[in-house]
Structure formats: C-alpha cells, structure tokens
Amino acid sequence: MSQKTINVDAELLTVKDVAAMLGVAENTVWNWRHAGEMAPATKIGRRVLWRRSEIEAWLDTRTEARR
C-alpha cells in the first residue's frame, strides 16, 4: 500500500508571498491582518501563514461588479 505525500508548503503562503501576490508591501498585509481586513491566517509555531485558497476567496469577495 503506497502512501500519498502532501506538499503542505505549496498551499501555505508567507507574508512575503501574500504581499507579492497582491502587489503590496508586507507591512500592508500585517496592517490589514491586525485590522481584521485580511483573509484568515494559520499560525504554526511563530509563523503566520495563509492558505492560497483563503487568499483567492478573500480576493473574490473584494472584486467589484462590472458596470
């Protein structure tokens, strides 16, 4: 029986990754997080990480409707 290996790091993004993905400064991501305006993060030890799917879903909620 073979076991499937899941690459968790591929789905988890650091603040640097999120900032690059959104085109903003890392401080902006931290500010949004502390203000409660950012997608939910996951803490693993001291690391704060975001699931790519959470960032994408968060972006979808902020997409303006076409006029």
N, C-alpha and C positions, 0 to 999 in steps of 0.2 A: 504494500500500500504506500503510495507516494504522498507526501505532504506538500501542500501548496505554500509557497513563501509569499508573504505580502510585503511589499516595499512601502512602509508607512511614510518614510521621508518624502516620497514622491507626492503624497497628498497633503503634507503639512508644510506650511509656509512660515518663514520667519518674518519679522517686521521689515527687514530689508527686502525680502521677496515681495511682500504686500505693497510696500511703497513703490517698488519698481513696476509692479503690475498696474498700479493706479496712477503712476506718474506724479507722485507727490513725495515730499520729504518724509523721512522716518519719524520726525517729531510730529508731523501732521497726523500720522497713523496713531501715535501714542496719545495725542490730544483728543482725537476722535474717540479712542477707546475709553479714556478716562471720563469723557463727557457722555458716554453711553450711546454714541452715534455710529459706532463701528460694529461690524459683524462679530458675533460671539467668538471668543478665543478659547484655547485649551491651554492650561498650564501643566507642564510636565517638569517637575522639579522647579528650577528657577526660570525655565524657558517659557515664553509665551508664544504659542503657535496658532495659526489659523488653518482650518481645512480649506483647500481650494474651493470645494463645493459651497462652503459657507460664504466665501468672498464673492463667488459668482452669483449666488442667490441674493446677497446683500446688494450687489450692483443692479440686479434685475429690479429690485424694489425702488431704485433711485432713477431708473430710466424714465425720461419724460415721454408722455404720449405724443405721437405725431399729430400735428395740427392739420 
